[in-house]
Amino acid sequence: MRSTHPDVLIVGAGPTGLAAALLLAHRRVAVRIIDTARVAATTSKALAVNSRTLEMLQSTGVSDQIVSEGWPVRGATLHEDGHDVLAFDLPPAQDARSLMTVLPQARTEALLAKALAAKGVTVERGVTFQSLSQDLTEVTATLQHADGGAEQVTSRLLFGADGARSATRAALKLDFPGSGLAEPWLLWDVAMQTSFDLDRAHILFERDGFIFLLRLADDVWRVIGNTHDPLATLRRYGSLGQVSWESQFHVSHRVASQAGVGRVALGGDAAHIHSPIGARGMNLGIEDAYVYADCAADALAGDMGRMNDYAALRHAVHKSVVRRIGALTRMVHGRPPWLRWIRDGVVPVAGHLSFARQLMMRTAGGLDHPLKTRR
Ligand SMILES: Cc1cc2nc3c(=O)[nH]c(=O)nc-3n(C[C@H](O)[C@H](O)[C@H](O)COP(=O)(O)OP(=O)(O)OC[C@H]3O[C@@H](n4cnc5c(N)ncnc54)[C@H](O)[C@@H]3O)c2cc1C
């Protein structure tokens, strides 16, 4: 039954909110999770689940399901002018699993929601968070139901996992400073018969930008690129079939000015956004959820200082990861031309250096910073 006084109200049932709800329910914390969308998302979006995410979700049983449904990425190959100029292998993580497992985000979300339902918590859909107020003991949120009814919920804590345009972040009056790239990035999920190695990610450095390729399943590939016509380029490498998803997006690198205020915290895209290079968006959100569950459980037991731990620890991680992914993105996307000349000359050489290879591996596995739940 729905509690009007949950310990934690979670706003948003993307991967961040679902993971937070599951990890809190695992600790027997009473949660409610709401989402404005009437149905669960079906688009593939984030494809790679990294080894740290598997480690954090291990106790819930979801990691084993992700590994059995997905496939392990063996490495990445860089191509220039039709030639392989750098090959970079991903060794298994410490638990012998791949540093990256490919599974479309909609499937990862479905597995999290199923595990959550097994704990007796279902996502309340068609429910929109509108505003909040808080005092020293509780948070009061105003929710709008799709049938027109309004509701006020009082909880001890609130977790805003409501995505890049977060209403929770706006309610806290927090800034979301950063910058964006001018050009749109194009995205397809497209069937392709190709000579590219199926078990690897591929990056094509082109004169007017880059094209990134990763196989989703069977013969369907995710293509992301900023060149004039990425699909025309790919026809040089094979034949293209049906497009199952087509989109375009603008890349921004932004971090919320704080990751929490008092009894309200932010996680996932509500707190940080960056380019998909490095496949960190969804994984970093699930990491927020993991740290949040640990801090919130202690806060509910009386140690409110743990909410300050969450805000301080995660803000530092968000800033450093977004800075690193921003630098990687500026290097790869190949604009303006002087940066492309550096990219084409430096990356194939630097990529052989042990330091650069270690950095790439740590970034791919989500292991480029320690997983800290305490200051
Ligand atoms: C086109 C596209 C391609 C991408 N590709 C990749 C990729 O290849 N690799 C990668 O790592 N990442 C990728 N991402 C990013 C990744 O999908 C996000 O980082 C991830 O979804 C963040 O999860 P989240 O739970 O924090 O937020 P979201 O997934 O955005 O979920 C937020 C949820 O909150 C709900 N919500 C919003 N406002 C309210 C409200 N007021 N009240 C109640 N509910 C609300 C929304 O309906 C939504 O379900 C991609 C994103 C897009 C859009």
The ligand as a Gaussian input file, in Angstrom:
#p B3LYP/6-31G(d) Opt

LIG

0 1
 C       19.488000      10.220000     -26.874000
 C       20.316000       9.832000     -25.687000
 C       21.372000       8.949000     -25.817000
 C       22.170000       8.598000     -24.720000
 N       23.195000       7.735000     -24.876000
 C       23.960000       7.421000     -23.811000
 C       25.030000       6.499000     -23.923000
 O       25.294000       5.978000     -25.000000
 N       25.772000       6.220000     -22.813000
 C       25.487000       6.808000     -21.576000
 O       26.147000       6.515000     -20.553000
 N       24.479000       7.678000     -21.447000
 C       23.722000       7.978000     -22.524000
 N       22.714000       8.825000     -22.368000
 C       22.530000       9.420000     -21.039000
 C       21.782000       8.485000     -20.090000
 O       20.658000       7.997000     -20.748000
 C       21.447000       9.270000     -18.834000
 O       22.666000       9.678000     -18.213000
 C       20.613000       8.481000     -17.841000
 O       19.328000       8.197000     -18.370000
 C       20.433000       9.283000     -16.541000
 O       19.566000       8.603000     -15.697000
 P       18.680000       9.392000     -14.635000
 O       17.875000       8.344000     -13.954000
 O       19.557000      10.251000     -13.819000
 O       17.750000      10.383000     -15.469000
 P       16.649000      10.026000     -16.574000
 O       16.962000       8.746000     -17.271000
 O       16.483000      11.256000     -17.397000
 O       15.317000       9.772000     -15.711000
 C       14.647000      10.846000     -15.087000
 C       13.196000      10.402000     -14.849000
 O       12.529000      11.433000     -14.116000
 C       11.246000      11.608000     -14.640000
 N       10.830000      12.987000     -14.308000
 C       11.280000      14.142000     -14.847000
 N       10.697000      15.200000     -14.259000
 C        9.851000      14.696000     -13.321000
 C        8.962000      15.290000     -12.371000
 N        8.830000      16.643000     -12.255000
 N        8.225000      14.478000     -11.574000
 C        8.330000      13.128000     -11.660000
 N        9.170000      12.510000     -12.550000
 C        9.918000      13.288000     -13.351000
 C       11.387000      11.345000     -16.130000
 O       10.153000      10.962000     -16.714000
 C       12.415000      10.207000     -16.150000
 O       11.819000       8.937000     -16.143000
 C       21.889000       9.165000     -23.453000
 C       20.806000      10.045000     -23.324000
 C       20.010000      10.377000     -24.408000
 C       18.839000      11.320000     -24.241000

